[in-house]
Amino acid sequence: METVISGIKAVFGSELKINKIFLVIGLLYCLLLIVVGFFEMAYSKTRNELNLIKDSVFLNQKQNSEIFTREDISHLPYPVKKYFDYCGFLNKPKMYSMKAVFKDVKFLFDKGKTTLTIDYLQYNKVKEPARIAYIHSYKYGVPFEGLDSYIGGKGSMKGVLAKIFTLFNQTGENMNKACLVTFLSECLLVPNAALQDYITWEEIDHLHAKAVINYFGMEVQGIFTFNEKGELISFTTNDREAISSDGKSEKVRWTAVLGEYEEKEGIKRPTRLQAIWHYDDGDLLYFDGKGVIIEYDPAD
């Protein structure tokens, strides 16, 4: 009898252990489905933050009926005037804002880190220097989001993992300065900004012009370089610091490179945009965007 009882306990005890294992596996599988579903759903706190700022700062503006005239650009350096001519902005409506859409950008957050493939959505405002950019990517299957902004003279760079966890949120004077000089580098992409009082110009020669931007008591500058056709091909500055995700800052010469111009609705726009840090031990191409789509005064 004892032998039979022992056998029953052995059999049902083993089944109980197996059932517990299957229960744990089932719970883990359900949890995995919930997490994957959360990652795939449209909701994103960071994206919502972008939309709130976009709608209140960048899109809530009157439509402009003014056009670019020869008189508007008469004070600009020769290569900048040639750029306006070449791109076809003259006699076209002046814009209040710009939207730029980048897909599958090769991107490095910090020196020595792994390259990410990101989607990048950007808005710039003309009336006052303002800029916001949203980054979306995946790291090991987990969504990563970034939000860079420059509003009211304040710059920030935030990174969020799994839609919840804030990995970094850099602010401060160095970030304010970095964001302001980035806006300056893009002023000819949204060229009504180049005509505003906060930017002053100085001619260097027929292919180079210096620009200085002064806003909220901060001043930065850089050199724009053009080719013989009139295309803007680069902007270089010493007024931007490389700020890593852990907050470390290093003063490094920085260049934005533009190319592969295409014409749309009578206006030529660059479709290739790159950003390079010129470190002492070599150049670092950390942003490489192809097929960029630029839109003026977007509806969304």
Residue pairs with C-beta under 8 A, 6 or more apart in sequence:
38 163
39 141
39 142
39 143
39 162
39 163
43 163
44 143
44 145
44 163
45 160
45 163
45 164
46 134
46 145
46 146
46 147
46 158
46 160
46 163
47 134
47 136
47 145
49 147
50 121
50 132
50 134
50 147
53 132
53 149
53 151
54 123
54 132
57 125
57 130
57 132
57 151
58 97
58 123
58 124
58 125
58 130
58 132
59 97
59 298
59 299
59 300
61 96
61 97
61 125
61 127
61 297
62 96
63 96
63 297
64 93
64 94
64 95
64 96
64 192
64 297
65 93
66 93
66 94
67 91
67 92
67 93
67 94
68 84
68 89
68 90
68 91
68 92
68 93
68 94
68 191
68 192
69 90
69 91
70 90
72 195
73 80
73 81
73 84
73 90
73 195
74 81
75 201
76 84
76 194
76 201
76 209
77 201
77 202
77 203
77 204
77 209
78 203
78 206
78 209
79 203
79 205
79 206
79 207
79 208
79 209
79 224
79 226
79 230
80 188
80 194
80 201
80 209
80 224
80 226
82 226
82 230
83 188
83 191
83 226
83 230
83 231
83 232
84 90
84 191
85 230
86 229
86 230
86 231
86 268
87 191
87 230
87 261
87 267
87 268
87 269
88 263
88 266
88 267
88 268
89 191
89 267
92 266
92 267
93 296
94 192
95 126
95 190
95 191
95 192
95 296
95 297
96 125
96 126
96 127
96 192
96 297
97 123
97 124
97 125
97 126
97 190
97 296
97 297
97 298
98 122
98 123
98 124
98 186
98 189
98 190
98 294
98 295
98 296
98 298
99 121
99 122
99 123
99 294
99 295
99 296
99 298
100 120
100 121
100 122
100 123
100 124
100 189
100 292
100 293
100 294
100 295
101 120
101 121
101 122
101 292
101 293
101 295
102 118
102 119
102 120
102 121
102 122
102 273
102 289
102 292
103 119
103 291
104 117
104 118
104 119
104 290
105 117
105 118
105 119
105 120
105 287
105 288
105 289
105 290
106 115
106 116
106 117
106 287
106 288
107 115
107 116
107 117
107 118
107 120
107 135
107 137
107 286
107 287
107 288
108 114
108 115
108 116
108 284
108 286
108 287
109 116
109 159
109 244
109 245
109 286
110 244
110 245
110 246
111 242
111 244
111 277
111 279
111 284
116 137
116 139
116 144
117 137
118 135
118 136
118 137
118 146
119 135
119 136
119 137
120 133
120 134
120 135
120 289
121 133
121 134
121 136
122 131
122 132
122 133
122 134
123 131
123 132
123 133
123 298
124 130
124 131
124 183
124 186
124 189
124 190
124 193
125 131
126 190
126 192
126 193
126 196
127 196
128 198
128 215
129 150
129 180
129 183
129 184
129 193
129 198
129 213
129 215
130 150
130 151
130 152
130 183
131 148
131 149
131 150
131 179
131 182
131 183
131 186
132 147
132 148
132 149
132 150
132 151
133 146
133 147
133 148
133 149
134 145
134 146
134 147
135 144
135 145
135 146
135 147
135 148
136 143
136 144
136 145
136 146
137 143
137 144
137 145
138 144
139 161
142 161
142 162
143 161
143 162
143 163
144 159
144 160
144 161
145 159
145 160
145 163
146 157
146 158
146 159
146 160
147 156
147 157
147 158
147 160
148 155
148 156
148 157
148 158
148 179
149 155
149 156
149 179
150 156
150 176
150 179
150 180
150 182
150 183
152 216
153 176
153 180
153 215
153 216
153 217
153 218
154 171
154 176
155 171
155 175
155 176
155 177
155 178
155 179
155 180
156 169
156 170
156 171
156 175
156 179
157 168
157 169
157 170
157 175
157 243
157 245
158 166
158 168
158 169
158 170
159 166
159 167
159 168
159 169
159 245
160 166
160 167
161 167
167 245
168 245
168 246
168 247
170 243
170 245
170 247
174 241
174 243
174 249
175 243
176 216
176 218
177 218
177 220
177 239
177 240
177 241
178 240
178 241
178 243
180 213
180 215
180 218
180 220
181 213
181 220
181 221
181 222
181 237
181 239
181 240
181 254
182 240
183 193
183 213
184 199
184 211
184 213
184 220
184 221
184 222
184 235
184 237
185 222
185 235
185 237
185 256
186 193
186 256
187 193
187 194
187 199
187 211
187 213
188 194
188 224
188 232
189 258
189 269
189 270
189 294
190 296
193 199
194 201
194 211
198 213
198 214
198 215
199 211
199 212
199 213
200 211
200 212
200 214
201 209
201 210
201 211
202 209
202 210
202 211
202 212
203 209
203 210
204 210
204 223
207 225
207 226
207 227
207 228
208 223
208 224
208 225
208 226
209 223
209 224
209 226
210 221
210 222
210 223
210 224
211 221
211 222
211 223
211 224
212 219
212 220
212 221
213 219
213 220
213 221
220 237
220 239
220 240
221 237
221 239
222 235
222 236
222 237
222 239
223 235
223 236
223 237
224 232
224 234
224 235
225 232
225 233
225 234
225 235
225 236
226 232
226 233
227 233
231 258
231 259
231 261
231 268
231 270
232 258
232 270
233 257
233 258
233 259
234 255
234 256
234 257
234 258
235 255
235 256
236 253
236 254
236 255
236 256
237 253
237 254
237 255
238 251
238 253
238 254
240 252
240 254
241 249
241 250
241 251
241 252
242 249
242 250
242 251
242 252
242 254
242 277
243 249
252 277
252 278
252 279
253 277
253 278
254 275
254 276
254 277
254 278
255 275
255 276
255 278
256 273
256 274
256 275
256 276
257 272
257 273
257 274
257 275
257 276
258 270
258 272
258 273
258 274
259 270
259 272
260 270
260 271
260 272
260 290
261 268
261 269
261 270
261 271
262 268
262 269
262 271
263 269
269 292
269 294
270 292
270 294
271 290
271 291
271 292
271 293
272 289
272 290
272 292
273 287
273 289
273 292
274 285
274 287
274 288
274 289
275 285
275 286
275 287
276 283
276 284
276 285
276 286
277 283
277 284
277 286
